[in-house]
Amino acid sequence: MADDDTLRSVTLKRTGLGRYEVRNARGGTMSVGVGDGADFTPVELLLAALGGCTGADVDYITSKRAEPESFVVHVTGHKVRDAAGGNRLADLAIELSVTFPEGAAGDAARKVLPRAAEMSHDRLCTVSRTVELGTPVDTRLGPGHQPAGIQPTGA
């Protein structure tokens, strides 16, 4: 899948021990850390990505009917060590707390809310679907950073 229309990327640049600046292709930046300061940790970013993706899906669907009075997405997960000794998250949960105004438009938004959440989970949210499907991650060294005696892949 090398189609440029489908490629998504970010670049992290080290700013200090355990601290990085993340930059997206549009020029947006944010700081990421390891949890010893206010910066978001990688795990918190994953939780934010889950909530942001689901929240955006549900927001776009329900807001066509009525503007929400409140819209809060709470995402949780437990960091555990599995039987193989590896870290991972378990019991991931996304909770939507959304209220709409009284009246016909609010009623329409409330009515579509459960279906919007279901559609996000089942087919729209790229992040949660990727997590649930278990997409492999290929970790590799960039060009010029191969240990001595090891040929880069494809050589």
N, C-alpha and C positions, 0 to 999 in steps of 0.2 A: 504494500500500500504506500506508494511513493507520491501519490497525487497531492500537489501543493494546496488544493482546496480543502483537503482533509487534515493536513498537518497542523498540530497544535504544539506549542513549545514555550518553555520559559528557560531562562539562564540564571544560574546562581553564581555570585561572585563573593568570595570570602572577604569579610571585612574585619574579622578577628577570630580568635579561637571559639569555634562553635557558633559563630554569627555570620550571616550571609545576607546579601541584598539580592532579591529576586526581581528580575525584569522580564516583562512580557514583550511581545513583538510590537505592541502599540505604544510602548514607552512607559507603561505603568510600573511602579516599583513598590516593594514592601520589604521589611526586614523579617528574617526568620532566625530563630535561635534554638537553644537546647533546653529551655525552661528555667534558666537562672535569672531571667529578667522579664520584661513585659512583652518581648517579641513572641509572636505565635510560634509554637513548635510544629514540626512536620505533621505530627498526629493531629494537632488542633486544626491545621490547614486541611487535612483530609476530612475531618468532621465538618469544617466550614464548607468545603466543596460539596459534600453530600447535602447539607442543608441549603446551600445556595442554589444548587441545581434543582432540587425538589421545590424549593420556595419559588424560584423563578417560573418553573412550569405551572405551578398551581396559581401563582399571582396572575400570569398572563391569561389563563383560562377564566378565572373567577372575576377578574377586573373588567372583563368585557361586559359583565352583567351589572356590577356595582363596585365602587371604590371601597376597599376595606376600611373599617374604623380602626382596627388594629390587626397586625399581621406579625406573628412571632413564630420562628422556627427554632426548636431546641433539639440538638443532636447529642447523643451520648453513645459511649462505647467503653468497654473495659479492656485495658491493656493487660494481656496475659502472656505467660510463657507456656508454649505448647509442649507436648510430650517429646518432641525432637529438640527442645531447648531453644527454640526460636521465639522471638517476640511477634505478637500480632494483636489485632483488636478482635474482640468478641462481643456479642450481644449489641450490635449496632442498632440504634433506634432513632427515627426522625419523628418528632412530634410537632404538628402544626396547630397553632392556636390562633384562629382567625375569627374576627367578628365583622359583621356587615350591618349597615343601617336598617332600620325598620322600613317596610314598604315592599312593593312588588320587585324592584331591582335587587334589594337585599335578599328577599326570599329566593329569587332566581340564583343568586350567587351561592347562598347556603345550600340550595338543592344540588348544584353542580360540584360543590366542594369535595365530597367523598369520591366522586368519579374522577375529578382532576387529580387527586392524590393517587388513586389507583393507576391512572394513565401515566403519571410521572414514574411511578415504581415499575410498571410493567413494560413501558416502551420508550418514554421520552427522556428520562434523566440518564445521560451518558455516564455520569460518575457512579451512581448506585448500580447501574447495570454492569459496569466494568468491574466493580468490586464483587458483585454477586457471581458473575460469570468466571471470575478468577483469571483474568488475562495475564499471561506470562510477562515478566519484566526482564529485559536483556540489559545487564550491567556490564559495561566494557570500558577499557581505557581508550582514549583518543589517539589519533595518529601521532607517532613519535614518542609514545609513552609505554611501549612494550618492554617488558623485562628482557634482559640479554638472553639470546638463544631461542626466544619464542617468536614464531612468525605470526603476523597479524592474520586474522580470519580472511580467507579468500586469496591468500598469497600463493 
